[in-house]
């Protein structure tokens, strides 16, 4: 047993545990076990009944507002378990400061995080706050609505229906983010060559409607990951990466990111994959497993999500990740997702249809996917078998139409077809 983000050990009862009570109340809840040392060894608490009273008095006297917690005796009354539930009246303060968990440590929140807790306690989201800039135009939004839902007129009543405007506060931040010109960050796209030292293209889209950001990002995607082939008299479009998957990933990044930080969404384009990195981790109330499985949808920016839904950019809320996975069901490589406290990264590999490769052949394929050409000597260190078997597997992969062999003798090299 070890300490985690939601579990802390205290060998004795000192006031330091109160910071963790604040942290658990402000975020996802957790437990503190008293009478256990840092290594998880049971040491016991003398007079546990009196200790429970002391813990209760310390919490009631020091944490404001009153947190929701339960005290239980455990291990034949040798230890005490304090369970703290997430609170609704955030921020929960200890000595006028709010705390959060950083891995297995408890730290004070910064100014930005404190302001988020205040809004959360009032059930207000950043996108619902009045926009600092009130002189806004919406030509892009109007055009998109006319194109997709055939609206006959566009005025402030339309914006009220979309929860972007009210008579008391004017335009909110969601309206600002959708406006033709604004003060919000957008997307930074970089297309790399053979390595990260070679940049083929860089495009940054800031301070414009995210609807235009969305369109411009897709245009660049098409330049590098789509092409046409002529078969007889017909032209056939080929997608190196499924466009539908890229659209879902970009829409997901735009409507789920945090907008109160001056940070762009980063799109890194490589020959073998695309990485989309969005500022802001998961919203409160959803775990990584729930996010990846599409079991539950928690909308950080519900007004923006509603606009994207009405325009047909996204389907049912919360299905984006599941849909990306479905688009790669027949692919040799699958999309990957990396969730941290402050970012969400979606990795879309080049789509190669599964050619019924064996497990060993898949390992070689993964090595070859990292570069254009490799020799046996360059492949062998990364697979759990010798050069002879590697050579034989590559020959089988060639028969399946997956691998191309170039050169002869010691100069023989292999690449994915």
C-alpha positions in Angstrom: 0.0 0.0 0.0 1.3 3.4 -0.9 0.2 7.0 -1.0 -1.6 8.2 -4.1 -3.5 11.2 -5.4 -6.5 10.2 -3.3 -4.8 8.5 -0.4 -2.5 9.9 2.3 -0.9 8.4 5.4 -0.4 10.1 8.7 1.4 8.4 11.5 0.2 11.0 14.1 -2.4 13.7 14.2 -0.9 17.1 13.4 -2.4 20.1 11.6 -0.7 19.3 8.3 -3.6 16.9 7.4 -5.9 19.9 7.2 -4.3 21.0 3.9 -5.2 17.6 2.4 -8.8 17.9 3.7 -9.0 21.2 1.7 -7.5 19.5 -1.4 -9.8 16.5 -1.3 -12.9 18.8 -0.7 -11.9 21.1 -3.6 -11.4 18.3 -6.1 -12.0 14.6 -6.4 -12.2 13.6 -2.7 -10.0 11.0 -1.0 -9.0 9.3 2.2 -6.4 10.0 5.0 -5.3 7.0 7.1 -4.1 7.9 10.6 -1.8 5.6 12.4 0.1 4.5 9.3 3.7 5.7 8.4 4.8 6.9 5.0 5.8 3.4 4.0 2.3 2.0 4.7 3.2 0.2 7.9 0.5 0.2 10.7 1.8 2.0 13.8 -1.5 2.5 15.6 -3.1 5.5 17.3 -3.3 5.7 21.1 -6.8 6.3 22.4 -8.4 6.3 18.9 -11.8 7.5 20.2 -10.3 10.7 21.6 -8.3 11.0 18.4 -11.5 11.0 16.3 -12.8 13.8 18.4 -9.6 15.7 17.9 -9.7 15.3 14.2 -13.3 16.3 14.0 -12.6 19.5 16.1 -9.6 20.4 14.0 -11.6 20.1 10.8 -14.7 22.0 12.1 -12.5 24.8 13.5 -10.1 25.2 10.6 -11.8 24.4 7.3 -14.3 26.8 5.8 -16.9 26.1 4.6 -17.7 22.9 6.4 -16.5 19.9 4.3 -18.3 16.6 4.0 -16.4 13.8 5.7 -16.7 10.5 7.6 -14.5 9.1 10.3 -14.1 5.3 10.8 -12.0 3.1 13.2 -10.1 0.3 11.4 -7.6 -2.5 11.9 -9.1 -3.5 15.3 -9.3 0.2 16.3 -5.6 0.8 15.7 -6.1 3.2 12.8 -8.6 5.9 11.7 -9.9 6.4 8.2 -11.0 9.9 7.3 -12.9 9.9 4.0 -13.5 13.4 2.5 -16.0 13.8 -0.3 -15.8 16.4 -3.1 -17.7 19.5 -2.0 -20.1 21.8 -3.8 -19.3 25.0 -2.0 -15.8 25.6 -3.3 -13.2 26.8 -2.5 -12.6 25.0 0.8 -10.0 27.0 2.7 -7.5 26.2 5.4 -6.0 29.4 6.9 -7.5 31.4 4.0 -5.7 29.2 1.4 -7.0 26.5 -1.0 -5.1 23.3 -1.7 -4.9 20.6 -4.3 -3.2 17.2 -4.7 -0.2 17.0 -7.0 0.4 13.3 -7.3 0.9 12.2 -3.7 1.7 15.7 -2.3 -0.5 18.5 -1.2 0.2 22.0 -2.6 -1.4 25.4 -2.5 -3.3 26.3 -5.7 -2.2 29.2 -7.8 -4.2 32.3 -8.6 -5.7 30.9 -11.8 -6.7 27.7 -10.1 -8.2 29.6 -7.2 -10.4 31.6 -9.6 -11.6 28.4 -11.2 -12.6 27.0 -7.8 -14.6 30.2 -7.1 -16.5 29.8 -10.4 -17.0 26.1 -9.8 -18.5 26.9 -6.4 -20.9 29.3 -8.0 -21.7 26.8 -10.8 -20.4 29.3 -13.4 -18.1 28.3 -16.3 -15.5 30.5 -17.9 -17.4 30.5 -21.2 -20.4 32.0 -19.4 -18.6 35.0 -18.0 -19.1 38.3 -19.8 -16.6 38.8 -22.6 -14.2 41.7 -22.1 -14.6 42.6 -25.7 -18.3 43.6 -26.5 -17.8 45.0 -30.0 -18.2 41.7 -31.8 -19.2 40.5 -35.3 -20.4 37.0 -36.3 -20.2 36.8 -40.1 -18.5 33.3 -39.9 -21.1 31.9 -37.5 -24.0 33.4 -39.5 -22.7 31.9 -42.7 -22.2 28.5 -41.1 -25.7 28.5 -39.6 -27.2 29.5 -42.9 -25.3 26.7 -44.6 -26.1 24.0 -42.2 -29.5 24.8 -40.6 -30.9 27.3 -43.2 -31.7 30.0 -40.7 -33.6 32.9 -42.4 -32.4 35.7 -40.1 -29.5 36.2 -37.7 -29.7 38.7 -34.8 -29.3 38.9 -31.1 -32.3 36.6 -30.6 -30.3 34.0 -32.4 -27.4 34.5 -30.1 -29.7 34.3 -27.1 -31.0 31.0 -28.3 -27.4 29.7 -28.5 -26.7 31.0 -25.0 -24.1 33.5 -26.3 -25.8 36.7 -25.3 -28.2 38.1 -22.6 -29.5 41.6 -22.1 -28.0 42.0 -18.6 -24.3 41.0 -19.3 -24.1 41.2 -23.1 -21.8 38.8 -25.0 -20.2 36.0 -23.0 -16.8 34.4 -23.5 -18.3 31.6 -25.7 -19.6 34.4 -28.0 -16.1 35.9 -28.0 -14.5 32.6 -29.0 -16.9 32.3 -31.9 -16.7 35.9 -33.0 -14.9 36.9 -36.3 -12.2 38.7 -34.4 -11.3 38.1 -30.7 -8.5 37.9 -28.2 -8.4 34.1 -27.8 -5.6 31.7 -28.8 -6.2 29.2 -31.6 -4.1 26.5 -33.1 -0.4 26.2 -34.0 0.3 23.7 -36.7 3.7 22.4 -37.6 4.5 19.9 -40.5 7.8 18.2 -40.0 10.0 16.6 -42.6 12.2 13.5 -42.0 13.0 14.8 -38.4 11.9 17.6 -36.1 14.8 19.8 -37.3 13.1 20.0 -40.7 9.9 22.1 -40.7 8.0 22.0 -44.0 5.2 24.3 -42.9 4.1 26.3 -39.9 0.7 28.0 -39.6 -0.8 29.7 -36.6 -4.4 30.7 -36.3 -5.1 33.1 -33.4 -7.7 35.7 -32.6 -10.3 34.5 -35.2 -13.5 32.5 -34.8 -12.8 28.9 -33.8 -15.1 27.9 -36.7 -12.6 29.4 -39.1 -9.7 27.8 -37.1 -11.5 24.5 -37.5 -11.8 25.0 -41.3 -8.2 26.2 -41.8 -6.8 23.2 -39.9 -8.7 20.8 -42.1 -7.4 22.5 -45.2 -3.8 22.0 -44.1 -4.6 18.4 -43.1 -5.8 17.7 -46.7 -2.7 19.1 -48.2 -0.5 16.5 -46.5 -2.6 13.5 -45.8 -4.9 13.2 -48.8 -4.1 12.6 -52.5 -5.8 11.3 -55.6 -5.0 8.2 -57.7 -6.3 7.6 -61.2 -7.8 4.1 -61.8 -9.0 3.7 -65.4 -11.1 6.7 -66.0 -11.9 7.4 -62.3 -10.2 9.5 -59.7 -10.0 8.0 -56.3 -9.3 9.9 -53.1 -6.8 8.3 -50.7 -6.6 9.3 -47.0 -3.3 8.5 -45.3 -5.1 9.5 -42.0 -8.9 9.2 -41.9 -10.3 12.8 -42.2 -13.2 12.0 -40.0 -10.8 11.0 -37.2 -8.9 14.3 -37.6 -12.1 16.3 -37.6 -13.2 14.6 -34.4 -9.9 15.2 -32.7 -9.8 18.9 -33.7 -13.4 19.5 -32.7 -12.7 17.6 -29.4 -9.7 19.9 -28.7 -11.6 23.1 -29.4 -14.7 22.4 -27.4 -13.1 20.6 -24.4 -10.0 22.7 -23.9 -9.6 25.3 -21.1 -10.0 28.8 -22.5 -8.7 30.8 -19.5 -5.0 30.2 -20.4 -3.0 31.9 -23.2 -2.0 28.6 -24.7 -2.7 27.3 -28.2 -3.8 23.8 -29.3 -0.7 22.3 -30.9 -1.0 20.1 -34.0 2.2 18.3 -34.8 2.2 16.6 -38.3 4.7 13.8 -39.0 5.1 11.4 -41.9 3.8 8.6 -39.8 1.3 10.3 -37.4 -0.5 13.4 -36.3 -0.4 14.6 -32.6 -3.1 17.0 -31.3 -2.3 18.4 -27.9 -5.1 20.3 -26.1 -4.6 22.6 -23.1 -6.4 21.4 -20.0 -6.7 17.9 -18.6 -10.0 16.1 -17.9 -12.8 18.2 -16.4 -13.8 17.3 -12.8 -16.2 14.4 -12.5 -14.7 12.1 -15.1 -11.9 9.5 -15.0 -9.4 8.7 -17.7 -11.1 5.3 -18.3 -14.5 6.9 -18.6 -13.2 9.4 -21.0 -11.5 6.8 -23.2 -14.4 4.4 -23.2 -17.0 7.1 -23.8 -19.0 6.0 -20.8 -19.8 9.5 -19.6 -19.6 13.0 -21.1 -18.7 16.0 -18.9 -18.8 19.2 -21.0 -16.3 21.8 -19.9 -17.7 24.3 -22.6 -21.3 23.3 -23.1 -22.3 26.4 -25.1 -19.5 25.9 -27.6 -20.3 22.2 -27.8 -23.9 23.0 -28.5 -22.9 25.3 -31.5 -20.6 22.6 -32.9 -23.4 20.0 -32.5 -26.0 22.3 -34.3 -23.5 22.8 -37.1 -22.9 19.1 -37.5 -19.2 19.2 -36.6 -19.8 16.7 -33.9 -22.4 14.0 -33.5 -23.7 12.9 -30.1 -21.9 14.5 -27.2 -19.2 12.3 -25.6 -18.8 9.9 -28.6 -15.8 11.6 -30.2 -13.1 9.3 -28.8 -15.2 6.2 -29.4 -15.7 7.3 -33.0 -12.0 7.8 -33.6 -11.4 4.3 -32.3 -14.0 2.9 -34.6 -12.5 4.6 -37.7 -9.3 2.6 -36.9 -10.9 -0.7 -36.3 -9.4 -2.2 -39.4 -6.1 -0.4 -39.1 -2.8 -2.1 -38.3 -2.0 0.7 -35.9 -4.5 2.2 -33.4 -4.9 5.8 -32.2 -3.3 6.6 -28.9 -4.4 8.9 -26.1 -2.3 10.5 -23.4 -4.0 12.3 -20.5 -2.1 14.4 -18.0 -3.2 16.9 -15.4 -2.9 19.8 -17.8 -3.1 18.3 -21.3 -4.9 15.8 -23.5 -3.0 14.4 -26.5 -4.6 12.4 -29.3 -2.2 10.6 -31.6 -3.5 9.5 -35.1 -1.2 7.1 -36.9 -1.1 6.7 -40.7 -3.9 4.3 -41.6 -2.6 0.9 -42.9 -5.2 -1.8 -43.3 -4.6 -4.9 -41.2 -3.0 -7.5 -43.5 -3.5 -10.4 -41.1 0.0 -9.9 -39.6 1.2 -12.2 -36.9 2.2 -10.8 -33.5 5.9 -10.9 -34.4 5.2 -9.3 -37.8 3.4 -6.5 -36.0 6.5 -5.8 -33.9 8.6 -5.4 -36.9 5.9 -3.2 -38.6 6.0 -0.9 -35.5 9.7 -0.5 -35.8 9.6 0.2 -39.5 6.8 2.8 -39.1 9.2 5.1 -37.3 11.3 5.8 -40.4 11.5 5.4 -44.1 14.3 2.7 -44.6 15.9 0.3 -42.1 18.4 -2.5 -42.4 18.3 -5.8 -40.6 20.9 -4.5 -38.1 18.8 -1.5 -37.4 15.6 -3.5 -36.8 17.1 -6.4 -34.7 17.8 -4.4 -31.5 14.2 -3.5 -31.2 12.6 -7.0 -31.6 12.9 -10.0 -29.2 14.4 -12.4 -31.8 17.5 -12.8 -34.0 18.5 -11.5 -37.4 17.6 -14.8 -39.1 14.0 -14.8 -37.9 13.7 -11.1 -38.6 14.8 -11.7 -42.2 12.3 -14.5 -42.6 9.5 -12.4 -41.2 10.3 -9.5 -43.5 10.1 -11.9 -46.5 6.6 -13.0 -45.3 5.5 -9.4 -44.9 6.7 -8.7 -48.4 4.5 -11.5 -49.7 1.5 -10.0 -47.9 2.2 -6.7 -49.7 3.1 -4.8 -46.5 6.9 -4.4 -46.9 9.1 -3.3 -49.8 12.7 -4.5 -50.1 15.3 -2.2 -51.6 19.0 -2.9 -52.4 21.0 -6.1 -52.2 23.4 -7.9 -49.9 24.6 -5.9 -46.9 22.9 -2.8 -48.5 19.4 -4.4 -48.3 16.9 -2.1 -46.6 13.2 -2.4 -45.8 10.3 0.0 -45.6 6.6 -0.1 -45.3 4.8 -0.2 -48.6 
